[in-house]
């Protein structure tokens, strides 16, 4: 089976829950003198990181992830857990001069989030161009997710140089990349994915709307939580324009309602795992997004970002119930 190259953070997640609204707490505050504390009765520490989350969920779906990232002195047990899952960690760099990246994520009762991210060892990592070149022929797709900005750009250049279709997922690093770097990455990508807030930042930073992004990339995916997914795509061999958009090149894909909402953290990474499985199997973008939407709903139902187990038959059935369509077997 062709492999999916995944690069992104490998991190420990500290998840905090606030019984209230961040927005209410900030209402009327002088932001120039901001000093706010939120009482968090809910605490969990989990394995996480965008790269590891995508790889983990892709593997549960039966995919073959090839993970590229960096861990620190406390990352040995995490790598062992990934290997136990069946994830290839050959290209995960182990460093003895720093700790593994850590994300501290606070979520309020309205699913708003405030996060802090310490890059740790990832800030000192490198992109293994020579080693990966030996495996290029067996890589169907790649995703470049948020991690060390220098490595992200090295990964984009490498994928473009060797001809691997790339999904660009800048995420929280949109503000860490210059407008020129963002435009450079988009022009060398097959597709771009972000959530609605990240899309507003990406538009502002690049000065490009969806039509201009699709002058370069084949598709743009904007996830919108419970409001579903907006898929923009252009006809093969033709430039995208607003007239085409009105003729059906913009597709809204319904969100899949979870059985319960425990914590939304990691839902976007699970969506990307489903999307990448479909892309690797040459499904349509709509089919791939449908699987992604259901995978996101599964992660929302748990505390943490990585499912312990996955009933694939139940996932396929949830797609059918949500979208009224069957996925390829």
N, C-alpha and C positions, 0 to 999 in steps of 0.2 A: 504494500500500500504506500503511495506517495506520502511524504512527510510534510508537516507544517512547521516552518521555522518561526519560533516565537521569541522575541526579545522584549523585555520589560523588567520591572522591578521584581525582586524576590525579597519579601519583607515579612516582619512580624507585625500583626495588627493588634492594637489596643483599642477596643470598642467601648465607648462610654455612652450611656443613655440618659437623656434629660427629660423629665416629665413636665413639659411646658413648651413654650415657643421661644426660640432664640430672638425672633423678630420683636416680640412683646418686651423682652428684656432690654433690647436696644432702643426701643421707642423713646424719643425725646432725649437720648443721651448726646452729650457733646463728644463727637468722635475724636476730636483733637486731644481730648483728655480721657480717652476710653480706659476704663478699668473695670472689668466684668468677671465674675466668677459664677460658674454654673454647678450646682450640686448634682452629682451623677450617681444615683443609687445602683445603676446597672453597669457592671464591669465584666469584660471578657478579653482574653488574650488568645489570638489565633494565628495560624500560619496564613500568610496572605502575600500581597504584591501582585501587580497586574499580570506580569509575565507568568508567575507560578499559578495564579488562579486560572488563567486561560488554558495553560497546559494541563492542569489538573482536570478541569471540566471536559476538555477535548478528549483526554484519555478515557474518561468515564463513558464518553459517547463511542468509543472504539477507534478514535483517531490516533495518529502517530506523531505526537509533538516532539520537536527538537528544541530544547530550551537553551537560551543563551542569556546569562546573567552573572551576577557576582554576589557572593555571600562572605561574611566575615568570620571572626573567631567562634561565634556562636551558631554558625550555619551548618555544621556537620550533620546534626540530627535532622535538620530540615532536608538536606540533600538525600539522606538515607530514606526519609519518608517518601520523597518524590520518586526515588529509584524503586522503592517497594511498590509504588503505584504503577510502575512500568514506564516512567518518563525518563528519557535519555538526558542525563546531566553531564555528559562528556565535556560540554562546552560551558559549564558553570564554573566560573573562576572562584577558587577558595583563597581568601586573603587572611593573613595573620596580623595585619596592622590596623584593623578596624573592626567594628561590630557590623552585623547585618543590618540593613536598612529597617527602619521602624516607622510605622504610620500610627498616629493617634487620631481617632475619628470620633467626634461627638455627634450624636443624632438626637434631634428633639422629637416631640410627639407628633409633629407634622411632617416627619421624614426630611426635614432640612438638616444639612450637615455642615460642620466646621471641622477641618482636618489640618494636622501638622505632619510634615514628613521629614524625617532625618535620613539622608541618603546613605550614610555609613560607608560600607565597603564599595558600594556602587559608584561613589564619586571617584574612586581610584581604579576602576576597572578598565578593560580594553576590549576592542572588537576583534575576534579571532579570524581575520580574513583568510589567512593561509589554510588553517585547519578546516574551515567551512567549505572552501573551494573544492576539496576532495569529495564533498557530499552533495555538491550542487545538482547533479543529474537526478537525484531522488527527492528533490524538494519541489512541491507543487505550488505552494504559496508561502508568503511570509507576512508577519505582522510586526510593525515597529511600534511599541507602546511606550508610555512615559517611563523614563529612567534618566540616567546621566545624559544631558543634552548633547554633549560631544559624541558619545557613543551612538545616540539616536541618529545623528547626521551621518556618522560613519556607516551605520547599518543601511540607511537609505541609499547612500552612494554605492555600497557593495551590491545591494539587490539590483540596482539599476545597471551596474556594470556587467553583472553575470546574467541578467535577464530573468530574474524571478519576479512574478507578479506580486506587488506589494500592497498591503492594506496599511495606510498611515493612520495611527491612532494617537494623536499628540496629548489628549487628555489634560491633566493638570499642568503639563509642561508647556502649554500654549504660551503662558506668560514668561517662560524661561527660554523661549526661542525667539529670535529676531523675526521681524516681518519677512526679510529676505530668506531666512532659513525655512520658514513655514511655506513660502511660495515655492522654494526649491524642492522641498519634500513633496508637495502636492503635484508638481509637474513631473515627478519621477514615480508616482504611485498609480496603481490601477484603480484604487478606491480610497476614500477618506471616510472615517467614522468618528463621531463625537456625540455627546448628549446636547440637549437644547441650549444649556448655559454655555457649554464649551463652543458651540457653533456661533453664538453671539460674540464671544471673544475672538474666534477665528475670523469672522467677518470683519470685525473691527481692526484686528492686527494686520490682516492681509489687504483689506479694502476690496475683497472679492465676495460677490454673492454666489448663489448656487450655480447660476448660468456661467459665471466666470470660472468657478472651480471645475465645471464640467467641460470647459474648453481644453482641459489638460487631463483630468482623471475620467475614467469611464463611469464612475458612480460615486454618489455621496449618500451616506446614511446618517440620519439624525434621530437618535433615540429620545423619547419624551416620556419615559416612565409609564404611568397608567394611561396616558393619552396615545400610546402606541409608537410607531416608527414611521418616519418619513423617508422614503427611498426615492432618490433622484437618479435617473440614468439616461444616457444618451443612446441613440441608435448607433449600431456598429458602423464605423466608417464615416459618421456624420457629426458635425459640431452640434453641441447642445445650444438651444436658444429658448427664449420664453414662449415662443409660438409652439415649439415641440412640447414644452411643459404643459400647455393647455390641451394638447392632443393626447395626453395620457402618460407622459414620461415621468410624472410624479405620482407615486403610489403610496397610499397610507395603509399600513399594516397594523391591525388591531393588537393591542396588548393582550396578554393572557392573564386572566385574573387568578391570583394565587389562592390556595385554600385558606391561608392565613398570612398576615404580614408581621414578621418578627423583626427583621432588620434589612434594609435595602442595600447595604454595603456588599459589593461583589456582584450585583445583578448584571451590571454592564459587562463585566468580564465573562460571565456565563453566556450572555448574549453573543459575545464575540467568538466564544468556543463553538456555539451552534452554527453561527455564520461561516466560520472557517471550515468546519466539517463539510458543509454544503458546497462551499467554493472548491474545496479539494476534490470533491466527488463530481464536480461540474454540474451541480444543480443550478436552477435559475436563481437569480438574486432574491426573488420573492419567496421561493421555497426555503432558501437559506435563512432569510430573515424570520420566517415563521418558526423555524426550529430555534433560532436565537431567542425569540420572544418567550417561548415556552421554557427554555433553559433559564432565562432570567427570572421567571416566575417561581421556579423551583428553589433558587438560592434565596429569594426574598422570604421564603418560609422557614429559614433556619437562622440561628445565631452564628455568624461566621461567613466566610466567603467560599468555602470548599465543601461540597457535598460528600458525605461518607460513602454513599452508594447511589446508584441510579438504575431505575427500572426503565429500560429503553422502550419497551412495549407501552408502558404507561405514558412516556413522553410523546410517542407517536400518536397515541390515542388523544392526548391533551391537545396536540396540534389539530387533529381532526375535529374535536369538539369546539375548539376556539375559532378555527378558520373555515370549517366545512370542506376542507380539502385533505387529501391523503399526501403524505410525504413519500418520496421514493423509498423503497425498502433498503 
